[in-house]
């Protein structure tokens, strides 16, 4: 992810927007502290819209917090339980 301070962002906004259009994310900083992020909007395809309409897929409620996700404990598996069984059990717990 590219970083730009506020002065650069103000002076080169059009160039930064062009980079965002190409799929890049830009972190805006003030005194080396992050204050904002420019990132491309997600465009839904017709295939995704069809899955949403059919109820086979639901859009995410928020962006994935990767740090929190990776900090979550991994499921413990014993020799007599498979990963598939663990996923099914986890899904049933959250219903």
N, CA, C and O atoms as a Tinker XYZ file with bonds, in Angstrom:
   380  protein
     1  N      0.850000   -1.167000    0.000000    73     2
     2  CA     0.000000    0.000000    0.000000    64     1     3
     3  C      0.896000    1.229000    0.000000    63     2     4     5
     4  O      1.836000    1.338000    0.787000    81     3
     5  N      0.583000    2.142000   -0.893000    73     3     6
     6  CA     1.347000    3.382000   -0.988000    64     5     7
     7  C      0.922000    4.330000    0.127000    63     6     8     9
     8  O     -0.228000    4.303000    0.566000    81     7
     9  N      1.847000    5.164000    0.582000    73     7    10
    10  CA     1.569000    6.153000    1.613000    64     9    11
    11  C      1.818000    7.546000    1.061000    63    10    12    13
    12  O      2.769000    7.758000    0.309000    81    11
    13  N      0.965000    8.497000    1.431000    73    11    14
    14  CA     1.140000    9.901000    1.034000    64    13    15
    15  C      0.739000   10.776000    2.206000    63    14    16    17
    16  O     -0.277000   10.533000    2.857000    81    15
    17  N      1.551000   11.807000    2.473000    73    15    18
    18  CA     1.144000   12.715000    3.535000    64    17    19
    19  C      0.088000   13.677000    2.991000    63    18    20    21
    20  O     -0.157000   13.722000    1.785000    81    19
    21  N     -0.530000   14.436000    3.879000    73    19    22
    22  CA    -1.648000   15.294000    3.479000    64    21    23
    23  C     -1.228000   16.306000    2.417000    63    22    24    25
    24  O     -1.982000   16.552000    1.475000    81    23
    25  N     -0.050000   16.894000    2.547000    73    23    26
    26  CA     0.402000   17.891000    1.559000    64    25    27
    27  C      0.500000   17.268000    0.170000    63    26    28    29
    28  O      0.051000   17.858000   -0.813000    81    27
    29  N      1.082000   16.081000    0.090000    73    27    30
    30  CA     1.188000   15.390000   -1.203000    64    29    31
    31  C     -0.198000   15.036000   -1.726000    63    30    32    33
    32  O     -0.478000   15.200000   -2.914000    81    31
    33  N     -1.066000   14.550000   -0.839000    73    31    34
    34  CA    -2.423000   14.178000   -1.251000    64    33    35
    35  C     -3.171000   15.384000   -1.817000    63    34    36    37
    36  O     -3.878000   15.259000   -2.816000    81    35
    37  N     -3.020000   16.543000   -1.189000    73    35    38
    38  CA    -3.684000   17.757000   -1.687000    64    37    39
    39  C     -3.123000   18.179000   -3.042000    63    38    40    41
    40  O     -3.876000   18.555000   -3.941000    81    39
    41  N     -1.808000   18.116000   -3.184000    73    39    42
    42  CA    -1.165000   18.587000   -4.414000    64    41    43
    43  C     -1.245000   17.599000   -5.566000    63    42    44    45
    44  O     -1.181000   17.998000   -6.729000    81    43
    45  N     -1.383000   16.323000   -5.259000    73    43    46
    46  CA    -1.365000   15.303000   -6.308000    64    45    47
    47  C     -2.600000   14.414000   -6.246000    63    46    48    49
    48  O     -2.533000   13.223000   -6.549000    81    47
    49  N     -3.721000   14.995000   -5.853000    73    47    50
    50  CA    -4.947000   14.221000   -5.668000    64    49    51
    51  C     -5.358000   13.475000   -6.940000    63    50    52    53
    52  O     -5.714000   12.298000   -6.880000    81    51
    53  N     -5.310000   14.152000   -8.086000    73    51    54
    54  CA    -5.726000   13.505000   -9.343000    64    53    55
    55  C     -4.859000   12.288000   -9.651000    63    54    56    57
    56  O     -5.369000   11.255000  -10.086000    81    55
    57  N     -3.559000   12.405000   -9.429000    73    55    58
    58  CA    -2.662000   11.278000   -9.691000    64    57    59
    59  C     -2.977000   10.124000   -8.730000    63    58    60    61
    60  O     -2.976000    8.961000   -9.135000    81    59
    61  N     -3.245000   10.446000   -7.466000    73    59    62
    62  CA    -3.580000    9.409000   -6.494000    64    61    63
    63  C     -4.894000    8.711000   -6.869000    63    62    64    65
    64  O     -5.012000    7.491000   -6.754000    81    63
    65  N     -5.868000    9.492000   -7.315000    73    63    66
    66  CA    -7.144000    8.898000   -7.734000    64    65    67
    67  C     -6.932000    7.977000   -8.930000    63    66    68    69
    68  O     -7.553000    6.917000   -9.005000    81    67
    69  N     -6.070000    8.359000   -9.864000    73    67    70
    70  CA    -5.762000    7.481000  -11.001000    64    69    71
    71  C     -5.175000    6.156000  -10.522000    63    70    72    73
    72  O     -5.495000    5.101000  -11.069000    81    71
    73  N     -4.321000    6.207000   -9.508000    73    71    74
    74  CA    -3.736000    4.980000   -8.965000    64    73    75
    75  C     -4.813000    4.120000   -8.290000    63    74    76    77
    76  O     -4.798000    2.894000   -8.405000    81    75
    77  N     -5.737000    4.768000   -7.592000    73    75    78
    78  CA    -6.830000    4.039000   -6.947000    64    77    79
    79  C     -7.702000    3.370000   -8.007000    63    78    80    81
    80  O     -8.159000    2.242000   -7.819000    81    79
    81  N     -7.931000    4.060000   -9.112000    73    79    82
    82  CA    -8.715000    3.471000  -10.205000    64    81    83
    83  C     -8.052000    2.212000  -10.753000    63    82    84    85
    84  O     -8.725000    1.326000  -11.279000    81    83
    85  N     -6.736000    2.138000  -10.627000    73    83    86
    86  CA    -5.996000    0.963000  -11.090000    64    85    87
    87  C     -5.964000   -0.151000  -10.038000    63    86    88    89
    88  O     -5.361000   -1.201000  -10.260000    81    87
    89  N     -6.618000    0.082000   -8.885000    73    87    90
    90  CA    -6.717000   -0.964000   -7.870000    64    89    91
    91  C     -5.848000   -0.767000   -6.652000    63    90    92    93
    92  O     -5.907000   -1.578000   -5.728000    81    91
    93  N     -5.031000    0.293000   -6.612000    73    91    94
    94  CA    -4.164000    0.525000   -5.466000    64    93    95
    95  C     -4.918000    1.168000   -4.315000    63    94    96    97
    96  O     -5.923000    1.847000   -4.524000    81    95
    97  N     -4.437000    0.958000   -3.116000    73    95    98
    98  CA    -4.931000    1.664000   -1.937000    64    97    99
    99  C     -3.855000    2.642000   -1.503000    63    98   100   101
   100  O     -2.665000    2.332000   -1.564000    81    99
   101  N     -4.272000    3.826000   -1.064000    73    99   102
   102  CA    -3.339000    4.865000   -0.650000    64   101   103
   103  C     -3.636000    5.217000    0.803000    63   102   104   105
   104  O     -4.769000    5.563000    1.138000    81   103
   105  N     -2.636000    5.132000    1.658000    73   103   106
   106  CA    -2.772000    5.504000    3.058000    64   105   107
   107  C     -2.367000    6.966000    3.193000    63   106   108   109
   108  O     -1.252000    7.335000    2.822000    81   107
   109  N     -3.258000    7.803000    3.721000    73   107   110
   110  CA    -2.986000    9.216000    3.918000    64   109   111
   111  C     -2.526000    9.402000    5.364000    63   110   112   113
   112  O     -3.176000    8.941000    6.302000    81   111
   113  N     -1.391000   10.088000    5.524000    73   111   114
   114  CA    -0.843000   10.287000    6.860000    64   113   115
   115  C     -0.718000   11.772000    7.195000    63   114   116   117
   116  O     -0.622000   12.630000    6.317000    81   115
   117  N     -0.723000   12.037000    8.491000    73   115   118
   118  CA    -0.455000   13.381000    9.008000    64   117   119
   119  C      0.586000   13.221000   10.103000    63   118   120   121
   120  O      0.340000   12.563000   11.113000    81   119
   121  N      1.734000   13.818000    9.900000    73   119   122
   122  CA     2.863000   13.673000   10.833000    64   121   123
   123  C      3.183000   12.194000   11.077000    63   122   124   125
   124  O      3.407000   11.761000   12.207000    81   123
   125  N      3.194000   11.447000    9.986000    73   123   126
   126  CA     3.517000   10.012000    9.985000    64   125   127
   127  C      2.499000    9.134000   10.707000    63   126   128   129
   128  O      2.792000    7.979000   11.019000    81   127
   129  N      1.308000    9.668000   10.976000    73   127   130
   130  CA     0.239000    8.857000   11.574000    64   129   131
   131  C     -0.880000    8.692000   10.562000    63   130   132   133
   132  O     -1.307000    9.673000    9.954000    81   131
   133  N     -1.365000    7.465000   10.366000    73   131   134
   134  CA    -2.460000    7.241000    9.411000    64   133   135
   135  C     -3.724000    7.986000    9.841000    63   134   136   137
   136  O     -4.116000    7.949000   11.007000    81   135
   137  N     -4.356000    8.666000    8.875000    73   135   138
   138  CA    -5.606000    9.367000    9.160000    64   137   139
   139  C     -6.726000    8.978000    8.197000    63   138   140   141
   140  O     -7.901000    9.154000    8.517000    81   139
   141  N     -6.381000    8.457000    7.035000    73   139   142
   142  CA    -7.403000    8.085000    6.047000    64   141   143
   143  C     -6.808000    7.098000    5.063000    63   142   144   145
   144  O     -5.594000    6.907000    4.992000    81   143
   145  N     -7.705000    6.473000    4.302000    73   143   146
   146  CA    -7.258000    5.535000    3.270000    64   145   147
   147  C     -8.132000    5.732000    2.042000    63   146   148   149
   148  O     -9.359000    5.743000    2.136000    81   147
   149  N     -7.492000    5.887000    0.893000    73   147   150
   150  CA    -8.198000    5.926000   -0.387000    64   149   151
   151  C     -8.112000    4.532000   -0.978000    63   150   152   153
   152  O     -7.020000    3.986000   -1.134000    81   151
   153  N     -9.254000    3.956000   -1.307000    73   151   154
   154  CA    -9.223000    2.630000   -1.911000    64   153   155
   155  C    -10.355000    2.491000   -2.912000    63   154   156   157
   156  O    -11.371000    3.179000   -2.803000    81   155
   157  N    -10.188000    1.605000   -3.886000    73   155   158
   158  CA   -11.214000    1.452000   -4.915000    64   157   159
   159  C    -12.508000    0.900000   -4.344000    63   158   160   161
   160  O    -12.505000    0.117000   -3.394000    81   159
   161  N    -13.603000    1.316000   -4.935000    73   159   162
   162  CA   -14.898000    0.755000   -4.579000    64   161   163
   163  C    -15.029000   -0.621000   -5.197000    63   162   164   165
   164  O    -14.549000   -0.866000   -6.304000    81   163
   165  N    -15.676000   -1.509000   -4.482000    73   163   166
   166  CA   -15.917000   -2.840000   -5.021000    64   165   167
   167  C    -17.121000   -2.777000   -5.945000    63   166   168   169
   168  O    -18.187000   -2.296000   -5.560000    81   167
   169  N    -16.949000   -3.255000   -7.139000    73   167   170
   170  CA   -18.043000   -3.271000   -8.107000    64   169   171
   171  C    -18.565000   -4.699000   -8.184000    63   170   172   173
   172  O    -17.804000   -5.644000   -8.392000    81   171
   173  N    -19.863000   -4.838000   -8.014000    73   171   174
   174  CA   -20.464000   -6.166000   -8.055000    64   173   175
   175  C    -20.728000   -6.569000   -9.502000    63   174   176   177
   176  O    -21.191000   -5.768000  -10.314000    81   175
   177  N    -20.432000   -7.797000   -9.795000    73   175   178
   178  CA   -20.692000   -8.330000  -11.124000    64   177   179
   179  C    -22.126000   -8.845000  -11.195000    63   178   180   181
   180  O    -22.781000   -9.011000  -10.167000    81   179
   181  N    -22.600000   -9.091000  -12.383000    73   179   182
   182  CA   -23.942000   -9.635000  -12.581000    64   181   183
   183  C    -24.063000  -11.009000  -11.916000    63   182   184   185
   184  O    -25.119000  -11.354000  -11.385000    81   183
   185  N    -22.986000  -11.788000  -11.946000    73   183   186
   186  CA   -23.013000  -13.112000  -11.331000    64   185   187
   187  C    -23.199000  -12.998000   -9.816000    63   186   188   189
   188  O    -23.973000  -13.751000   -9.225000    81   187
   189  N    -22.484000  -12.049000   -9.186000    73   187   190
   190  CA   -22.645000  -11.862000   -7.749000    64   189   191
   191  C    -24.048000  -11.372000   -7.413000    63   190   192   193
   192  O    -24.664000  -11.845000   -6.458000    81   191
   193  N    -24.550000  -10.428000   -8.196000    73   191   194
   194  CA   -25.897000   -9.910000   -7.957000    64   193   195
   195  C    -26.932000  -11.027000   -8.057000    63   194   196   197
   196  O    -27.900000  -11.046000   -7.296000    81   195
   197  N    -26.736000  -11.953000   -8.985000    73   195   198
   198  CA   -27.647000  -13.082000   -9.141000    64   197   199
   199  C    -27.598000  -13.992000   -7.908000    63   198   200   201
   200  O    -28.634000  -14.467000   -7.444000    81   199
   201  N    -26.404000  -14.229000   -7.384000    73   199   202
   202  CA   -26.270000  -15.055000   -6.179000    64   201   203
   203  C    -26.915000  -14.377000   -4.978000    63   202   204   205
   204  O    -27.543000  -15.038000   -4.151000    81   203
   205  N    -26.759000  -13.039000   -4.880000    73   203   206
   206  CA   -27.411000  -12.297000   -3.799000    64   205   207
   207  C    -28.931000  -12.414000   -3.928000    63   206   208   209
   208  O    -29.623000  -12.676000   -2.944000    81   207
   209  N    -29.445000  -12.219000   -5.140000    73   207   210
   210  CA   -30.890000  -12.248000   -5.379000    64   209   211
   211  C    -31.481000  -13.626000   -5.064000    63   210   212   213
   212  O    -32.604000  -13.725000   -4.569000    81   211
   213  N    -30.719000  -14.689000   -5.354000    73   211   214
   214  CA   -31.196000  -16.043000   -5.099000    64   213   215
   215  C    -31.025000  -16.467000   -3.638000    63   214   216   217
   216  O    -31.456000  -17.555000   -3.255000    81   215
   217  N    -30.402000  -15.617000   -2.826000    73   215   218
   218  CA   -30.188000  -15.946000   -1.424000    64   217   219
   219  C    -29.073000  -16.941000   -1.182000    63   218   220   221
   220  O    -28.956000  -17.486000   -0.085000    81   219
   221  N    -28.249000  -17.187000   -2.196000    73   219   222
   222  CA   -27.147000  -18.133000   -2.051000    64   221   223
   223  C    -25.895000  -17.480000   -1.495000    63   222   224   225
   224  O    -24.961000  -18.166000   -1.080000    81   223
   225  N    -25.877000  -16.147000   -1.486000    73   223   226
   226  CA   -24.725000  -15.401000   -1.027000    64   225   227
   227  C    -25.215000  -14.140000   -0.345000    63   226   228   229
   228  O    -26.174000  -13.515000   -0.799000    81   227
   229  N    -24.569000  -13.766000    0.731000    73   227   230
   230  CA   -24.917000  -12.503000    1.382000    64   229   231
   231  C    -23.690000  -11.610000    1.385000    63   230   232   233
   232  O    -22.577000  -12.090000    1.600000    81   231
   233  N    -23.878000  -10.313000    1.148000    73   231   234
   234  CA   -22.719000   -9.417000    1.128000    64   233   235
   235  C    -22.127000   -9.274000    2.527000    63   234   236   237
   236  O    -22.841000   -9.432000    3.517000    81   235
   237  N    -20.843000   -8.981000    2.619000    73   235   238
   238  CA   -20.232000   -8.828000    3.939000    64   237   239
   239  C    -20.799000   -7.613000    4.663000    63   238   240   241
   240  O    -21.150000   -6.616000    4.032000    81   239
   241  N    -20.888000   -7.699000    5.978000    73   239   242
   242  CA   -21.387000   -6.578000    6.781000    64   241   243
   243  C    -20.299000   -5.547000    7.026000    63   242   244   245
   244  O    -20.596000   -4.375000    7.257000    81   243
   245  N    -19.043000   -5.970000    6.977000    73   243   246
   246  CA   -17.920000   -5.052000    7.165000    64   245   247
   247  C    -16.679000   -5.672000    6.539000    63   246   248   249
   248  O    -16.677000   -6.836000    6.137000    81   247
   249  N    -15.630000   -4.872000    6.466000    73   247   250
   250  CA   -14.368000   -5.382000    5.923000    64   249   251
   251  C    -13.727000   -6.338000    6.925000    63   250   252   253
   252  O    -13.902000   -6.194000    8.135000    81   251
   253  N    -12.993000   -7.300000    6.415000    73   251   254
   254  CA   -12.308000   -8.266000    7.251000    64   253   255
   255  C    -11.161000   -7.591000    7.992000    63   254   256   257
   256  O    -10.302000   -6.960000    7.375000    81   255
   257  N    -11.149000   -7.724000    9.308000    73   255   258
   258  CA   -10.030000   -7.254000   10.120000    64   257   259
   259  C     -9.027000   -8.408000   10.147000    63   258   260   261
   260  O     -9.141000   -9.329000   10.956000    81   259
   261  N     -8.049000   -8.341000    9.253000    73   259   262
   262  CA    -7.123000   -9.452000    9.073000    64   261   263
   263  C     -6.320000   -9.739000   10.337000    63   262   264   265
   264  O     -6.077000  -10.903000   10.657000    81   263
   265  N     -5.908000   -8.708000   11.056000    73   263   266
   266  CA    -5.130000   -8.912000   12.280000    64   265   267
   267  C     -5.957000   -9.682000   13.313000    63   266   268   269
   268  O     -5.468000  -10.628000   13.931000    81   267
   269  N     -7.213000   -9.266000   13.491000    73   267   270
   270  CA    -8.079000   -9.962000   14.456000    64   269   271
   271  C     -8.367000  -11.388000   13.998000    63   270   272   273
   272  O     -8.409000  -12.310000   14.811000    81   271
   273  N     -8.566000  -11.565000   12.688000    73   271   274
   274  CA    -8.846000  -12.899000   12.162000    64   273   275
   275  C     -7.676000  -13.846000   12.417000    63   274   276   277
   276  O     -7.867000  -14.980000   12.857000    81   275
   277  N     -6.464000  -13.371000   12.137000    73   275   278
   278  CA    -5.290000  -14.220000   12.323000    64   277   279
   279  C     -4.991000  -14.473000   13.797000    63   278   280   281
   280  O     -4.320000  -15.449000   14.133000    81   279
   281  N     -5.483000  -13.600000   14.683000    73   279   282
   282  CA    -5.265000  -13.779000   16.117000    64   281   283
   283  C     -6.249000  -14.775000   16.729000    63   282   284   285
   284  O     -6.053000  -15.223000   17.859000    81   283
   285  N     -7.298000  -15.122000   15.996000    73   283   286
   286  CA    -8.290000  -16.063000   16.520000    64   285   287
   287  C     -7.662000  -17.443000   16.695000    63   286   288   289
   288  O     -6.824000  -17.850000   15.890000    81   287
   289  N     -8.061000  -18.160000   17.737000    73   287   290
   290  CA    -7.490000  -19.500000   17.929000    64   289   291
   291  C     -7.979000  -20.459000   16.844000    63   290   292   293
   292  O     -9.139000  -20.424000   16.432000    81   291
   293  N     -7.082000  -21.295000   16.405000    73   291   294
   294  CA    -7.441000  -22.303000   15.407000    64   293   295
   295  C     -8.227000  -23.412000   16.088000    63   294   296   297
   296  O     -7.980000  -23.717000   17.255000    81   295
   297  N     -9.172000  -24.019000   15.374000    73   295   298
   298  CA    -9.914000  -25.119000   15.988000    64   297   299
   299  C     -8.985000  -26.297000   16.274000    63   298   300   301
   300  O     -8.090000  -26.605000   15.487000    81   299
   301  N     -9.211000  -26.941000   17.402000    73   299   302
   302  CA    -8.393000  -28.107000   17.730000    64   301   303
   303  C     -9.062000  -29.345000   17.140000    63   302   304   305
   304  O    -10.271000  -29.535000   17.269000    81   303
   305  N     -8.277000  -30.159000   16.510000    73   303   306
   306  CA    -8.786000  -31.369000   15.872000    64   305   307
   307  C     -8.132000  -32.583000   16.520000    63   306   308   309
   308  O     -6.926000  -32.606000   16.764000    81   307
   309  N     -8.941000  -33.570000   16.786000    73   307   310
   310  CA    -8.397000  -34.821000   17.303000    64   309   311
   311  C     -8.341000  -35.825000   16.155000    63   310   312   313
   312  O     -8.818000  -35.551000   15.054000    81   311
   313  N     -7.764000  -36.964000   16.419000    73   311   314
   314  CA    -7.598000  -37.968000   15.379000    64   313   315
   315  C     -8.928000  -38.490000   14.846000    63   314   316   317
   316  O     -9.016000  -38.918000   13.695000    81   315
   317  N     -9.971000  -38.454000   15.693000    73   315   318
   318  CA   -11.256000  -38.990000   15.247000    64   317   319
   319  C    -12.198000  -37.916000   14.698000    63   318   320   321
   320  O    -13.352000  -38.226000   14.402000    81   319
   321  N    -11.752000  -36.671000   14.552000    73   319   322
   322  CA   -12.572000  -35.606000   13.978000    64   321   323
   323  C    -11.862000  -34.997000   12.778000    63   322   324   325
   324  O    -10.653000  -34.767000   12.806000    81   323
   325  N    -12.622000  -34.743000   11.737000    73   323   326
   326  CA   -12.041000  -34.159000   10.535000    64   325   327
   327  C    -12.252000  -32.657000   10.526000    63   326   328   329
   328  O    -13.052000  -32.134000   11.301000    81   327
   329  N    -11.547000  -31.973000    9.663000    73   327   330
   330  CA   -11.721000  -30.533000    9.495000    64   329   331
   331  C    -13.139000  -30.231000    9.029000    63   330   332   333
   332  O    -13.734000  -29.240000    9.452000    81   331
   333  N    -13.676000  -31.069000    8.173000    73   331   334
   334  CA   -15.044000  -30.881000    7.689000    64   333   335
   335  C    -16.031000  -30.923000    8.846000    63   334   336   337
   336  O    -16.936000  -30.092000    8.916000    81   335
   337  N    -15.870000  -31.867000    9.742000    73   335   338
   338  CA   -16.751000  -31.962000   10.908000    64   337   339
   339  C    -16.619000  -30.723000   11.792000    63   338   340   341
   340  O    -17.615000  -30.250000   12.341000    81   339
   341  N    -15.407000  -30.194000   11.937000    73   339   342
   342  CA   -15.190000  -28.991000   12.748000    64   341   343
   343  C    -15.887000  -27.786000   12.131000    63   342   344   345
   344  O    -16.480000  -26.984000   12.851000    81   343
   345  N    -15.824000  -27.646000   10.813000    73   343   346
   346  CA   -16.490000  -26.535000   10.127000    64   345   347
   347  C    -17.999000  -26.643000   10.283000    63   346   348   349
   348  O    -18.668000  -25.650000   10.569000    81   347
   349  N    -18.534000  -27.835000   10.097000    73   347   350
   350  CA   -19.977000  -28.050000   10.244000    64   349   351
   351  C    -20.412000  -27.729000   11.669000    63   350   352   353
   352  O    -21.441000  -27.081000   11.862000    81   351
   353  N    -19.658000  -28.163000   12.665000    73   351   354
   354  CA   -20.006000  -27.888000   14.064000    64   353   355
   355  C    -19.960000  -26.392000   14.350000    63   354   356   357
   356  O    -20.829000  -25.872000   15.049000    81   355
   357  N    -18.962000  -25.697000   13.820000    73   355   358
   358  CA   -18.861000  -24.252000   14.027000    64   357   359
   359  C    -20.035000  -23.512000   13.390000    63   358   360   361
   360  O    -20.564000  -22.562000   13.968000    81   359
   361  N    -20.430000  -23.941000   12.225000    73   359   362
   362  CA   -21.576000  -23.327000   11.557000    64   361   363
   363  C    -22.868000  -23.543000   12.351000    63   362   364   365
   364  O    -23.695000  -22.639000   12.467000    81   363
   365  N    -23.024000  -24.723000   12.880000    73   363   366
   366  CA   -24.229000  -25.030000   13.658000    64   365   367
   367  C    -24.273000  -24.230000   14.957000    63   366   368   369
   368  O    -25.351000  -23.854000   15.416000    81   367
   369  N    -23.110000  -23.968000   15.552000    73   367   370
   370  CA   -23.043000  -23.195000   16.789000    64   369   371
   371  C    -23.493000  -21.742000   16.555000    63   370   372   373
   372  O    -24.100000  -21.129000   17.433000    81   371
   373  N    -23.198000  -21.212000   15.392000    73   371   374
   374  CA   -23.487000  -19.787000   15.146000    64   373   375
   375  C    -24.903000  -19.562000   14.636000    63   374   376   377
   376  O    -25.264000  -18.420000   14.350000    81   375
   377  N    -25.704000  -20.585000   14.514000    73   375   378
   378  CA   -27.086000  -20.420000   14.031000    64   377   379
   379  C    -28.004000  -20.051000   15.154000    63   378   380
   380  O    -29.203000  -19.871000   14.938000    81   379
